Amino acid sequence: MRAVEIAEAEIAKLGERLEKDAERARWNANPEDAQRALVKLVLTLVEFLRRLMERQAIRRMEDGTLDDDEVERIGLALMRLEETIVQLCEQFGIDPDELGLDLGPLGKLF
């Protein structure tokens, strides 16, 4: 197969994938869907920030810049935040595994 034919085949596959992604990403004006989509986006951002804070806390623990009380308070706060995210997911019928943003070629946010 020639390079041009390979490139054309790859472009065709990419076009098909983009069409499928566009169909899935199309917004439905149904009010319940809009509310759920907004909650899902907000929870995704909150989960992203929670994971970021968790990594920062771990780094600070490893560096020895947190005392025992701070470690306890941060751990408890992060656990409660995670519980709240799970509760809100249940309330709005969202699977916590669905949280995350598809960044296209970069993959999922988390």
N, C-alpha and C positions, 0 to 999 in steps of 0.2 A: 504494500500500500504506500502510496506516495505521501510526502509530508503535507501537501495541500489537502489531500483527501482526509488525512487524519485530523488536520485543523478544522476542516469543514464538519466532520463528524463530532468533534468536541464542541464546536460552536452550536451545532444542532442540539446536542445533549444539554448544554448550558441554557439554551433558549427554552427547552422543555421544562427544565428545573425552575427557571425564573417564572414561567407561566404558572406552574403548580404552586410555587411560593406566593405568587401574587394572588392566586385564588384563595389560599389559606389566610393571607393577610388582609383580604378585603374586609372592610368594616361593615357590619350589619347594623342598621339604624334602630334595631329593636332596643327599647329602653333597658330591659333587663340585661341584655348582652353588653350594652355600653357601661352599665354600672359594674358588672362583673369584670369587664376588661380593665376598667379604671382601677378597681380594687386589686386586680392581679398585678398591674403595673406598679402600684404603690407598694404592695407587699414585696414585689421583686426588688424594688429599690431599698426597702427597709431590710430585707434579708441580705442584700449586698453590703449594706452599711454594717449590719450585725457581724457578718463574716470578717469584714475589714477591721472592726474594733476587736474582734476575737484574736485575729492574727497580731494586731498591735499589742494586745495584752500579753499574749504568749511571748512575743519578742521582749517586752519589758520585764516579764518574769525571768526569762533566760538571762537578761542583762543584769538582773538583781536590782532594778530600780523601783520595785514595788515591795512594800512590806506585807506581812501576812494578812493584816486587816484589809488592805487595798485589794489583794488577790481575792479574798473572800467576797468583798462587795462587788467587784467587777464580775466574778464568776456567777454570783447570784443574779445580778442585773442582766447578764447575757442569757442566762437560763430562762428568766422571766420573759425577756423579749422574744426568745424562741417559742416559748409556750403561747404567747399572745399571737404570734404569727400563725401558729398551727390552729389556734382557736378561730381566728379570722378566716383562715382557709376553709375550715369546716363550716363556718357560718355562711360563707358565700359559695360553697360547693366547689372549691378549688383544691386540686391535689397539690400538696406542697412540692411534689416533684416537678410540677408544671412551672414553678417559679423559675425565672431566668429569661434572659433576652437572647434571641438568636442574632448573633452578630455577623451572619453570613459566612464569608470565607474564614473569619477568625474563630468561628465556632460559637458555642454557648457561653454566656457570661459566667455561669457557674453550674 
